[in-house]
Amino acid sequence: MLLLVPFALADVSPEALTGYDQLRAALVADDDAGSAAAATALAGTAGVDKAIADAGAAVAAAQGISARRLAFGELSKVVIVQLSTQSSPPKSFAYHCPMATGFQYWVQASMGISNPYMGQSMPACGSEVSLKKAAKAAAP
């Protein structure tokens, strides 16, 4: 199946995945300032693909944690699609939360649900899914 995406596909570097995961962890912790800082850092990381950097900058520019979580969903789409097309992607685990607003999938570097969309109200909400299923959901 061919995925048509509105951005050029590039590999997700380990640095980009680390920055994305730090942003995810800040959202899990309901840390609005920390999530803004992590998104800014991700957008400015050397070697990060432009689509990821732009989506990270949009997360940083969002006003408030609810808006930041919605923007994180858009970032997750980019990261998930790019990971799914890599021949040797960095180790990651994909998850889905049916209760989340907006895009409901994310990836994380470690196994075990740590939900960025629900934060501390429901940090374990969701289930593990295949990267292929998450990428299908992310495709326009």
C-alpha positions as YAML, in Angstrom:
chain: A
units: angstrom
residues:
- id: 1
  name: MET
  ca: [0.00, 0.00, 0.00]
- id: 2
  name: LEU
  ca: [1.36, 3.41, -0.96]
- id: 3
  name: LEU
  ca: [0.93, 6.18, 1.59]
- id: 4
  name: LEU
  ca: [0.40, 9.64, 0.11]
- id: 5
  name: VAL
  ca: [1.60, 12.28, 2.53]
- id: 6
  name: PRO
  ca: [1.82, 16.08, 2.24]
- id: 7
  name: PHE
  ca: [5.50, 16.14, 3.21]
- id: 8
  name: ALA
  ca: [8.69, 14.57, 1.95]
- id: 9
  name: LEU
  ca: [9.54, 11.36, 3.74]
- id: 10
  name: ALA
  ca: [12.82, 11.24, 5.59]
- id: 11
  name: ASP
  ca: [14.31, 9.02, 8.23]
- id: 12
  name: VAL
  ca: [13.58, 9.83, 11.84]
- id: 13
  name: SER
  ca: [16.96, 10.26, 13.47]
- id: 14
  name: PRO
  ca: [17.61, 8.89, 16.96]
- id: 15
  name: GLU
  ca: [18.01, 12.53, 18.10]
- id: 16
  name: ALA
  ca: [14.57, 13.42, 16.73]
- id: 17
  name: LEU
  ca: [12.98, 10.40, 18.39]
- id: 18
  name: THR
  ca: [14.65, 11.32, 21.69]
- id: 19
  name: GLY
  ca: [13.35, 14.90, 21.44]
- id: 20
  name: TYR
  ca: [9.87, 13.68, 20.52]
- id: 21
  name: ASP
  ca: [9.92, 11.29, 23.49]
- id: 22
  name: GLN
  ca: [11.00, 14.08, 25.87]
- id: 23
  name: LEU
  ca: [8.09, 16.18, 24.62]
- id: 24
  name: ARG
  ca: [5.72, 13.22, 25.08]
- id: 25
  name: ALA
  ca: [6.96, 12.72, 28.66]
- id: 26
  name: ALA
  ca: [6.35, 16.40, 29.48]
- id: 27
  name: LEU
  ca: [2.80, 16.11, 28.20]
- id: 28
  name: VAL
  ca: [2.26, 12.96, 30.26]
- id: 29
  name: ALA
  ca: [3.39, 14.93, 33.32]
- id: 30
  name: ASP
  ca: [0.96, 17.80, 32.49]
- id: 31
  name: ASP
  ca: [4.02, 20.08, 32.29]
- id: 32
  name: ASP
  ca: [2.95, 22.84, 29.89]
- id: 33
  name: ALA
  ca: [6.15, 24.89, 30.21]
- id: 34
  name: GLY
  ca: [8.29, 21.77, 29.95]
- id: 35
  name: SER
  ca: [6.40, 20.60, 26.87]
- id: 36
  name: ALA
  ca: [6.88, 24.00, 25.22]
- id: 37
  name: ALA
  ca: [10.61, 23.86, 25.99]
- id: 38
  name: ALA
  ca: [10.90, 20.28, 24.72]
- id: 39
  name: ALA
  ca: [9.04, 21.16, 21.51]
- id: 40
  name: THR
  ca: [11.31, 24.18, 20.97]
- id: 41
  name: ALA
  ca: [14.37, 22.00, 21.54]
- id: 42
  name: LEU
  ca: [13.08, 19.36, 19.11]
- id: 43
  name: ALA
  ca: [12.44, 22.00, 16.43]
- id: 44
  name: GLY
  ca: [16.00, 23.30, 16.84]
- id: 45
  name: THR
  ca: [17.84, 19.96, 17.02]
- id: 46
  name: ALA
  ca: [20.52, 19.66, 14.35]
- id: 47
  name: GLY
  ca: [19.75, 17.01, 11.78]
- id: 48
  name: VAL
  ca: [16.01, 16.87, 12.49]
- id: 49
  name: ASP
  ca: [13.93, 16.58, 9.33]
- id: 50
  name: LYS
  ca: [12.17, 19.82, 8.32]
- id: 51
  name: ALA
  ca: [8.67, 18.31, 8.61]
- id: 52
  name: ILE
  ca: [9.41, 17.18, 12.17]
- id: 53
  name: ALA
  ca: [11.04, 20.52, 13.05]
- id: 54
  name: ASP
  ca: [8.06, 22.45, 11.66]
- id: 55
  name: ALA
  ca: [5.56, 20.28, 13.54]
- id: 56
  name: GLY
  ca: [7.65, 20.64, 16.71]
- id: 57
  name: ALA
  ca: [7.62, 24.42, 16.29]
- id: 58
  name: ALA
  ca: [3.82, 24.29, 15.99]
- id: 59
  name: VAL
  ca: [3.64, 22.39, 19.28]
- id: 60
  name: ALA
  ca: [5.86, 25.02, 20.92]
- id: 61
  name: ALA
  ca: [3.67, 27.84, 19.54]
- id: 62
  name: ALA
  ca: [0.41, 26.32, 20.76]
- id: 63
  name: GLN
  ca: [-1.22, 28.18, 23.65]
- id: 64
  name: GLY
  ca: [-1.89, 25.95, 26.65]
- id: 65
  name: ILE
  ca: [-1.53, 22.26, 27.25]
- id: 66
  name: SER
  ca: [-4.78, 21.26, 25.52]
- id: 67
  name: ALA
  ca: [-3.74, 23.02, 22.32]
- id: 68
  name: ARG
  ca: [-0.22, 21.65, 22.70]
- id: 69
  name: ARG
  ca: [-1.63, 18.10, 22.90]
- id: 70
  name: LEU
  ca: [-3.62, 18.64, 19.69]
- id: 71
  name: ALA
  ca: [-0.48, 19.93, 17.96]
- id: 72
  name: PHE
  ca: [1.47, 16.95, 19.35]
- id: 73
  name: GLY
  ca: [-1.01, 14.74, 17.50]
- id: 74
  name: GLU
  ca: [-0.03, 16.42, 14.24]
- id: 75
  name: LEU
  ca: [3.65, 15.94, 15.09]
- id: 76
  name: SER
  ca: [2.92, 12.30, 15.87]
- id: 77
  name: LYS
  ca: [1.44, 11.82, 12.39]
- id: 78
  name: VAL
  ca: [4.68, 12.98, 10.81]
- id: 79
  name: VAL
  ca: [6.88, 10.88, 13.09]
- id: 80
  name: ILE
  ca: [4.75, 7.74, 12.71]
- id: 81
  name: VAL
  ca: [4.55, 7.90, 8.93]
- id: 82
  name: GLN
  ca: [8.27, 8.54, 8.63]
- id: 83
  name: LEU
  ca: [9.12, 5.71, 11.04]
- id: 84
  name: SER
  ca: [6.86, 3.34, 9.12]
- id: 85
  name: THR
  ca: [8.76, 3.93, 5.87]
- id: 86
  name: GLN
  ca: [12.26, 3.44, 7.28]
- id: 87
  name: SER
  ca: [14.05, 0.22, 6.49]
- id: 88
  name: SER
  ca: [15.69, 0.22, 9.94]
- id: 89
  name: PRO
  ca: [13.76, 2.58, 12.22]
- id: 90
  name: PRO
  ca: [14.94, 3.34, 15.76]
- id: 91
  name: LYS
  ca: [13.28, 1.09, 18.36]
- id: 92
  name: SER
  ca: [9.87, 2.47, 19.26]
- id: 93
  name: PHE
  ca: [6.43, 1.31, 20.38]
- id: 94
  name: ALA
  ca: [3.14, 2.61, 18.96]
- id: 95
  name: TYR
  ca: [0.05, 3.22, 21.08]
- id: 96
  name: HIS
  ca: [-3.56, 4.32, 20.59]
- id: 97
  name: CYS
  ca: [-5.97, 6.06, 22.98]
- id: 98
  name: PRO
  ca: [-9.58, 6.04, 21.78]
- id: 99
  name: MET
  ca: [-10.49, 8.75, 24.32]
- id: 100
  name: ALA
  ca: [-8.02, 11.32, 23.01]
- id: 101
  name: THR
  ca: [-9.18, 14.39, 21.09]
- id: 102
  name: GLY
  ca: [-7.64, 14.75, 17.63]
- id: 103
  name: PHE
  ca: [-5.07, 12.24, 16.40]
- id: 104
  name: GLN
  ca: [-5.11, 9.36, 18.88]
- id: 105
  name: TYR
  ca: [-1.79, 7.60, 18.21]
- id: 106
  name: TRP
  ca: [1.75, 8.18, 19.42]
- id: 107
  name: VAL
  ca: [5.09, 6.39, 19.66]
- id: 108
  name: GLN
  ca: [7.47, 6.12, 22.55]
- id: 109
  name: ALA
  ca: [10.96, 4.76, 23.01]
- id: 110
  name: SER
  ca: [10.04, 2.39, 25.84]
- id: 111
  name: MET
  ca: [7.37, -0.23, 26.24]
- id: 112
  name: GLY
  ca: [4.44, 0.50, 28.55]
- id: 113
  name: ILE
  ca: [1.65, 3.01, 28.03]
- id: 114
  name: SER
  ca: [2.51, 6.57, 29.00]
- id: 115
  name: ASN
  ca: [-0.28, 8.60, 27.40]
- id: 116
  name: PRO
  ca: [0.59, 12.18, 26.35]
- id: 117
  name: TYR
  ca: [-2.98, 13.03, 25.37]
- id: 118
  name: MET
  ca: [-4.62, 12.30, 28.73]
- id: 119
  name: GLY
  ca: [-1.74, 13.31, 31.02]
- id: 120
  name: GLN
  ca: [-2.02, 12.53, 34.69]
- id: 121
  name: SER
  ca: [-5.81, 12.13, 34.53]
- id: 122
  name: MET
  ca: [-5.38, 8.83, 32.62]
- id: 123
  name: PRO
  ca: [-1.69, 8.10, 31.97]
- id: 124
  name: ALA
  ca: [-2.28, 4.40, 31.23]
- id: 125
  name: CYS
  ca: [-5.24, 4.86, 28.87]
- id: 126
  name: GLY
  ca: [-4.75, 3.10, 25.56]
- id: 127
  name: SER
  ca: [-3.33, 0.00, 23.99]
- id: 128
  name: GLU
  ca: [-0.27, -0.98, 22.01]
- id: 129
  name: VAL
  ca: [-0.77, -1.17, 18.25]
- id: 130
  name: SER
  ca: [1.43, -1.97, 15.30]
- id: 131
  name: LEU
  ca: [3.35, 0.86, 13.69]
- id: 132
  name: LYS
  ca: [1.61, -0.12, 10.45]
- id: 133
  name: LYS
  ca: [-1.84, 0.47, 12.00]
- id: 134
  name: ALA
  ca: [-0.74, 3.82, 13.44]
- id: 135
  name: ALA
  ca: [0.69, 4.85, 10.05]
- id: 136
  name: LYS
  ca: [-2.54, 3.91, 8.29]
- id: 137
  name: ALA
  ca: [-4.43, 6.16, 10.72]
- id: 138
  name: ALA
  ca: [-1.93, 8.97, 10.08]
- id: 139
  name: ALA
  ca: [-2.21, 8.82, 6.30]
- id: 140
  name: PRO
  ca: [-4.28, 11.67, 4.83]
...
